[in-house]
Amino acid sequence: MKRSGPQIRSTTVLCVRKDGNVVMAGDGQVTLGEGVVKHNAKKIRRLYSDKILAGFAGSTADALSLFTRFENKLQEFHGNLARAAVELSKEWRTDRSLRHLEALLIVADAKSTFLLSGNGDVIEPDDGICAIGSGGPYALSAARALAKHTKMNVKDIAQEAMRIASEICIYTNATFVIEEL
């Protein structure tokens, strides 16, 4: 089902895990049609007593609804990230109203990172690096190259990869929110 009206596009969210540290970074740009309507949106949240990071790409209202449900799953499963991620993805895929939500989530704790989709996907990246959104492929490529070929720390890798993505993707700006566990 295709929605009418101007398409809202935005977002690059990147999660980098290296040397026992994890950082999630998101840009702040939100566009509506051909124009930028916001420069400093916060697309990353700390959940479950600040022990879990979650970032979204897609519809903001849908993502906020998913954050609420994900927080409930975290409470239900006592902070078990993998279990909460699987249960949310199952519910997201099978529930009639949730099935129509248009968003992707990246969730991470001190040990694991998962990319979640409404198709029931719960993907744990092999190298601990994943990205979503229109600038996701650019940020992901840059982060993988920096992690492999430099001695930069995880926060610097995330920031530089986001900067590179912001120079390539017109739906990504250089106003970043960076959270670290």
MORASUL-V131085 format. One line per field, one symbol per residue. phi: phi as a letter, one per 20 degrees, with the letter a starting at -180 (. if undefined). A space follows every 10 residues. Layout:
# MORASUL-V131085
phi = ???
This chain:
# MORASUL-V131085
phi = .eeenfeeca nccccccblm dcccccedec dcmededbdc fddccecllm ecdccccoff ffffffgfff fffffgdlnf gfffffffff fgfdfgffge fdaccdcbcf dcccddcfen fcddffdmcb bcnfegffff fffffffedc dfffffffff ffffffedef ecdddddcdc d
